[in-house]
Amino acid sequence: MPFLTNTTVRRIEWGECDPAGIVFYPRYFAMFDHSTVLLVERALGISKHQLYATYDFDGFPVVETQARFMIPTRFGDDVVIESAFVAVGRASFRIQHRLSKDGALAVESAETRVWVVRDSDRPGGFKAQPLPPEAVAKFTAAPAPA
């Protein structure tokens, strides 16, 4: 059962498409990355820029992702992306994205992200840090009734 969700409506842009006129599959991951930011911003009630000032951390990179592509989308298509937290752990969280076109599921993706800080023992490295309890509470909030 998903926790908090966010829905985004967007139009497929020319630069997201390959020579065949359909979305080049890595572009979906860029869309989902942006959808994750919007979901986290909604959950915490602050912008991504404010997030770094509010919490002492260095980001939430993807450590695992998967996707299924069912229906192609093309330049000019209006699509709906629904993103939801589906699991929240000690230092990680999992999000599911569902991109629909004309009410039909076109792409389904899931990703696991880790809340990280810089690792002073490994120059340039990062290490997992526990999610703040406030973030866990907000990420796991039940969706508002429709």
N, C-alpha and C positions, 0 to 999 in steps of 0.2 A: 504494500500500500504506500503510495507516494506521500511525502510530507508536503512542504510548501511548493507551489508551482508558479510559473510565470509564462505568459503567452506573448509572443511577438508576431506581428504581421509585417511582412516585408516583400518587396518586389525583387525578383532576380535581375541582376544587372548584367550588361553586355560583357564586362570584364571577368565575370564568373564562369563564362561559357567557353567550351572548347570549339575547335573548327566545325564540329558536327552540330553546334548550336545548343548543346545540352550542358548542364552544369558539370564542370570538371570536378571529379569527386573530392579532391583535397579542399575545395572551396566550401564544401559542407562542414568540414571540421573548423574552418575559420568562422562560419556562421554559428556553429555550436559553441565555440570558444566565447564569442561575443554574447551568446545567449546565457552562458554560465555567468559571465560578469553581471549581466542584467538580473539574473536570479539572486546572486549573492548580494548585489546592491539592494534589491527589493527586501531580501530577508533582513539585512542589517540596517536598512534605512539610511545608508550613506553611500557616497560615490566611491569608486575604486580608488581614486586619488586620496580621499579622506580615510579609506580603509587602512592604508599604510601608515598614516599619522596616528590613527586611533589604536591599532593593534601593533605590537612589536613583533613583526614578522616580515618575510621577504617574498611572499606570494603563495600561490596554490597551483603548482604545475601539474600537468597530466602525467600519470604514471602508467595508465592502461586505457585503451580505447578499443571500441569495436563498432561496426556499423553494418546495416543491411540496406541495400538499395533496391526498391521495388518498382518505382515509377520515375522516369526521368522528368526533370524540370528544365525549363527553357527560359531564355531571355524574355522578360516581360511578364512571366508568371507571377501571380501573387500567391505567396505561401504563408502558412501559419506554423510557427515553431513553438511547441509546448515543451518546456523544460521543468523537471521536477527532481528534488532530492529524493532518492530512494533508499539510501543507507548513509548513516553517519557513524563513524568510528572514533577512536581516540584522537587520531591525527589525520584522518582521511575522510573523504565523503565521496559518494557515488551519485551521479546525475544521469537521468535518462532524458534524451531529446527525441521528439517525434515531429517530423516535418511533414505537413499535409498540403496537398494541392487539390482544390475543389472537393474537400472533404475526404479524400482518399489518402491513406498513409503512403508517402513516397520514400522517406528515409527514416530509419530508426537507428539511434546510436546511444551508446552508454560510455561513460568515462569515469575513471577514478582519479581523484586529485588529492594531493597531500599538502597540508599546511606546513610551510617550511621557514627556517631561519638559516642564516649563513653559518657554516661549520668552521669554526676557528682552527680546528685540527686539520682541515683540508682546504688550502687556499683555492678559492673559486668554487668550493663545494657547498652543498646545502645538506641540512638534516631535518627530519620531521620534528615538529613541535606539536604538543597537544592543542587541539582546538580550544579556544576560550569557551568556558561554560555558557556564556551569553550567546555565542554563535551557535553552539549545539542546540540550545533551546529554540532559537529562531529558525534554524535550518529544519528542525523536526516539528515545527508548528503545523497543525492540521490545516489543509487548504480551507479557505473561506467558502461557505456554501454559495452556490451559484444563484 
